[in-house]
Amino acid sequence: MSDLPRVRLLESHDLPLDFAYIATYAHGVGPNTEYIMHWPYMTNPEWFDPTTVSAFVIAMHKLDMEVHTYKHAQDELQYMENPHEETALYFIKRCDGVFTE
């Protein structure tokens, strides 16, 4: 194993996960956008509040893990009308970074 920071990528179909265990070997997580917007209520993808901090990010920060969400692409906007607003949204949600094309 390397001393370099490690990130565990997450897909919504990976649930349930033991995040406390992941924190023992990873410095952060790379969740898809559903985790940021809808966790822990992943069954209602139509609803999200663009002004509140993500419950997922709060939970991961309590485990001393960073959150870098993915994948952000100009041709796959999910919540906003342009890529600048969509990227800014994840920082409003308090993500530490984003994976983008």
Backbone as CSV, one residue per row, in Angstrom:
resi,resn,N_x,N_y,N_z,CA_x,CA_y,CA_z,C_x,C_y,C_z
1,MET,0.847,-1.184,0.000,0.000,0.000,0.000,0.893,1.248,0.000
2,SER,0.409,2.240,-0.665,1.107,3.504,-0.790,0.722,4.445,0.344
3,ASP,1.601,5.397,0.621,1.284,6.455,1.579,0.517,7.592,0.925
4,LEU,0.328,7.524,-0.394,-0.432,8.555,-1.094,-1.897,8.503,-0.669
5,PRO,-2.576,9.642,-0.713,-4.007,9.643,-0.356,-4.802,8.699,-1.254
6,ARG,-5.736,7.991,-0.647,-6.588,7.053,-1.378,-8.039,7.524,-1.321
7,VAL,-8.732,7.341,-2.439,-10.139,7.718,-2.541,-10.926,6.496,-2.974
8,ARG,-12.019,6.219,-2.286,-12.916,5.123,-2.658,-14.041,5.710,-3.507
9,LEU,-14.131,5.269,-4.762,-15.221,5.717,-5.621,-16.492,4.960,-5.250
10,LEU,-17.616,5.667,-5.294,-18.891,5.086,-4.873,-19.941,5.257,-5.955
11,GLU,-20.715,4.231,-6.162,-21.904,4.282,-7.022,-23.118,4.065,-6.127
12,SER,-24.247,4.599,-6.514,-25.450,4.456,-5.679,-25.871,3.003,-5.547
13,HIS,-25.523,2.146,-6.499,-25.889,0.733,-6.371,-24.983,-0.013,-5.399
14,ASP,-23.955,0.660,-4.843,-23.047,0.042,-3.870,-23.649,-0.064,-2.467
15,LEU,-24.778,0.584,-2.229,-25.363,0.613,-0.882,-25.818,-0.768,-0.452
16,PRO,-25.796,-1.095,0.814,-25.254,-0.291,1.919,-23.733,-0.449,2.028
17,LEU,-23.096,0.567,2.564,-21.654,0.573,2.752,-21.319,0.899,4.196
18,ASP,-20.203,0.380,4.661,-19.715,0.678,6.005,-18.694,1.808,5.881
19,PHE,-19.164,3.029,6.007,-18.293,4.187,5.804,-17.216,4.290,6.883
20,ALA,-17.495,3.846,8.092,-16.470,3.851,9.138,-15.320,2.925,8.748
21,TYR,-15.637,1.799,8.134,-14.584,0.890,7.668,-13.810,1.522,6.508
22,ILE,-14.505,2.139,5.585,-13.826,2.796,4.462,-12.849,3.841,4.977
23,ALA,-13.206,4.539,6.052,-12.331,5.567,6.635,-11.039,4.983,7.189
24,THR,-10.985,3.670,7.434,-9.756,3.055,7.947,-8.688,2.900,6.873
25,TYR,-9.080,2.921,5.595,-8.087,2.751,4.531,-8.110,3.859,3.475
26,ALA,-9.116,4.718,3.486,-9.212,5.770,2.470,-9.187,7.144,3.128
27,HIS,-8.639,8.092,2.421,-8.602,9.474,2.896,-9.847,10.242,2.483
28,GLY,-10.578,9.663,1.537,-11.775,10.322,1.062,-12.610,9.399,0.213
29,VAL,-13.753,9.915,-0.196,-14.653,9.161,-1.061,-14.965,9.995,-2.297
30,GLY,-15.242,9.285,-3.377,-15.643,9.911,-4.627,-17.022,9.414,-4.997
31,PRO,-18.058,10.009,-4.408,-19.412,9.535,-4.678,-19.978,10.113,-5.969
32,ASN,-20.886,9.362,-6.586,-21.600,9.970,-7.697,-22.540,11.025,-7.116
33,THR,-23.121,11.825,-7.966,-23.871,12.993,-7.513,-25.098,12.653,-6.677
34,GLU,-25.649,11.465,-6.828,-26.829,11.085,-6.042,-26.551,11.124,-4.545
35,TYR,-25.345,10.709,-4.140,-25.002,10.758,-2.722,-25.060,12.192,-2.198
36,ILE,-24.546,13.120,-2.970,-24.476,14.514,-2.526,-25.866,15.118,-2.406
37,MET,-26.719,14.845,-3.347,-28.030,15.480,-3.391,-29.119,14.739,-2.627
38,HIS,-29.036,13.431,-2.537,-30.192,12.671,-2.047,-29.928,11.745,-0.855
39,TRP,-28.691,11.571,-0.437,-28.392,10.655,0.651,-28.900,11.216,1.967
40,PRO,-29.494,10.455,2.849,-29.688,9.004,2.810,-30.994,8.580,2.132
41,TYR,-31.733,9.518,1.569,-33.029,9.197,0.962,-32.867,9.064,-0.542
42,MET,-32.113,8.088,-0.978,-31.744,7.948,-2.380,-32.925,7.538,-3.268
43,THR,-34.073,7.291,-2.689,-35.212,6.827,-3.479,-36.037,7.965,-4.058
44,ASN,-35.700,9.211,-3.752,-36.480,10.342,-4.252,-35.577,11.292,-5.040
45,PRO,-35.140,10.881,-6.252,-34.194,11.713,-7.000,-34.768,13.003,-7.550
46,GLU,-36.078,13.193,-7.517,-36.632,14.440,-8.029,-36.425,15.607,-7.068
47,TRP,-36.238,15.332,-5.788,-36.171,16.397,-4.809,-34.740,16.629,-4.354
48,PHE,-34.343,17.886,-4.306,-33.102,18.272,-3.649,-33.194,19.750,-3.305
49,ASP,-32.493,20.147,-2.273,-32.478,21.545,-1.854,-31.116,22.125,-2.218
50,PRO,-31.048,23.056,-3.149,-29.757,23.581,-3.592,-29.077,24.507,-2.588
51,THR,-29.724,24.820,-1.481,-29.146,25.798,-0.550,-28.582,25.181,0.724
52,THR,-28.799,23.901,0.951,-28.343,23.294,2.202,-27.088,22.459,1.999
53,VAL,-26.321,22.318,3.058,-25.141,21.462,3.038,-25.609,20.016,2.921
54,SER,-24.878,19.230,2.165,-25.225,17.827,1.951,-25.057,17.013,3.235
55,ALA,-26.068,16.231,3.574,-25.982,15.337,4.739,-24.861,14.318,4.550
56,PHE,-24.646,13.896,3.324,-23.564,12.943,3.049,-22.202,13.570,3.342
57,VAL,-21.996,14.794,2.883,-20.716,15.471,3.124,-20.500,15.667,4.623
58,ILE,-21.523,16.058,5.334,-21.404,16.213,6.790,-20.972,14.903,7.431
59,ALA,-21.620,13.799,7.043,-21.292,12.490,7.611,-19.856,12.075,7.296
60,MET,-19.399,12.321,6.078,-18.029,11.939,5.704,-17.000,12.819,6.400
61,HIS,-17.287,14.097,6.552,-16.362,14.974,7.260,-16.241,14.566,8.729
62,LYS,-17.311,14.079,9.326,-17.231,13.581,10.711,-16.304,12.381,10.821
63,LEU,-16.131,11.650,9.712,-15.206,10.513,9.672,-13.825,10.935,9.173
64,ASP,-13.581,12.243,9.082,-12.315,12.814,8.606,-11.977,12.398,7.180
65,MET,-13.003,12.247,6.365,-12.779,11.944,4.952,-13.209,13.126,4.098
66,GLU,-12.460,13.358,3.033,-12.829,14.380,2.063,-13.815,13.789,1.063
67,VAL,-14.545,14.667,0.401,-15.544,14.254,-0.582,-15.259,14.959,-1.902
68,HIS,-15.001,14.161,-2.938,-14.784,14.673,-4.301,-15.782,13.957,-5.207
69,THR,-16.852,14.626,-5.525,-17.924,14.004,-6.290,-17.584,13.924,-7.782
70,TYR,-18.242,13.018,-8.465,-18.005,12.840,-9.902,-19.302,12.524,-10.607
71,LYS,-19.291,12.391,-11.783,-18.495,12.943,-12.849,-19.280,14.106,-13.392
72,HIS,-18.620,15.197,-13.544,-19.285,16.412,-13.997,-18.891,16.703,-15.430
73,ALA,-19.878,16.764,-16.287,-19.642,17.002,-17.705,-20.641,18.030,-18.227
74,GLN,-20.170,18.890,-19.087,-21.009,19.960,-19.625,-22.235,19.406,-20.353
75,ASP,-22.109,18.250,-20.967,-23.228,17.686,-21.718,-24.126,16.778,-20.880
76,GLU,-23.853,16.694,-19.566,-24.660,15.856,-18.678,-25.070,16.612,-17.422
77,LEU,-25.536,17.831,-17.566,-25.968,18.622,-16.415,-27.192,17.969,-15.797
78,GLN,-27.214,17.900,-14.467,-28.313,17.237,-13.778,-29.230,18.193,-13.025
79,TYR,-28.676,19.279,-12.478,-29.453,20.108,-11.573,-29.535,21.579,-11.967
80,MET,-28.592,22.050,-12.745,-28.553,23.459,-13.101,-28.509,23.599,-14.621
81,GLU,-28.599,24.849,-15.088,-28.696,25.080,-16.520,-27.360,25.277,-17.221
82,ASN,-26.292,25.540,-16.450,-24.987,25.668,-17.087,-23.918,25.047,-16.190
83,PRO,-22.768,24.696,-16.763,-21.749,23.971,-15.999,-21.169,24.760,-14.831
84,HIS,-21.114,26.082,-14.943,-20.576,26.888,-13.846,-21.489,26.819,-12.622
85,GLU,-22.786,26.955,-12.856,-23.751,26.870,-11.745,-23.771,25.466,-11.145
86,GLU,-23.690,24.459,-11.994,-23.714,23.081,-11.491,-22.481,22.791,-10.634
87,THR,-21.313,23.222,-11.082,-20.099,23.013,-10.294,-20.175,23.782,-8.977
88,ALA,-20.650,25.019,-9.025,-20.783,25.822,-7.807,-21.724,25.158,-6.808
89,LEU,-22.740,24.489,-7.310,-23.702,23.816,-6.442,-23.017,22.810,-5.517
90,TYR,-22.038,22.077,-6.029,-21.362,21.064,-5.211,-20.482,21.701,-4.141
91,PHE,-20.024,22.904,-4.377,-19.270,23.601,-3.340,-20.217,24.213,-2.306
92,ILE,-21.411,24.605,-2.712,-22.436,25.015,-1.744,-22.765,23.837,-0.839
93,LYS,-22.785,22.653,-1.409,-23.057,21.424,-0.651,-21.857,21.022,0.204
94,ARG,-20.753,21.747,0.106,-19.522,21.602,0.890,-18.640,20.432,0.467
95,CYS,-18.742,20.027,-0.811,-17.802,19.044,-1.330,-16.405,19.663,-1.311
96,ASP,-15.407,18.822,-1.140,-14.027,19.296,-1.120,-13.459,19.459,-2.523
97,GLY,-14.058,18.787,-3.490,-13.605,18.881,-4.871,-14.550,18.117,-5.785
98,VAL,-14.291,18.198,-7.078,-15.103,17.491,-8.066,-14.181,16.848,-9.099
99,PHE,-14.605,15.709,-9.630,-13.977,15.106,-10.790,-14.758,15.597,-11.994
100,THR,-14.072,16.150,-12.980,-14.761,16.699,-14.129,-14.009,16.343,-15.407
101,GLU,-14.711,16.500,-16.517,-14.072,16.243,-17.824,-13.450,17.518,-18.339
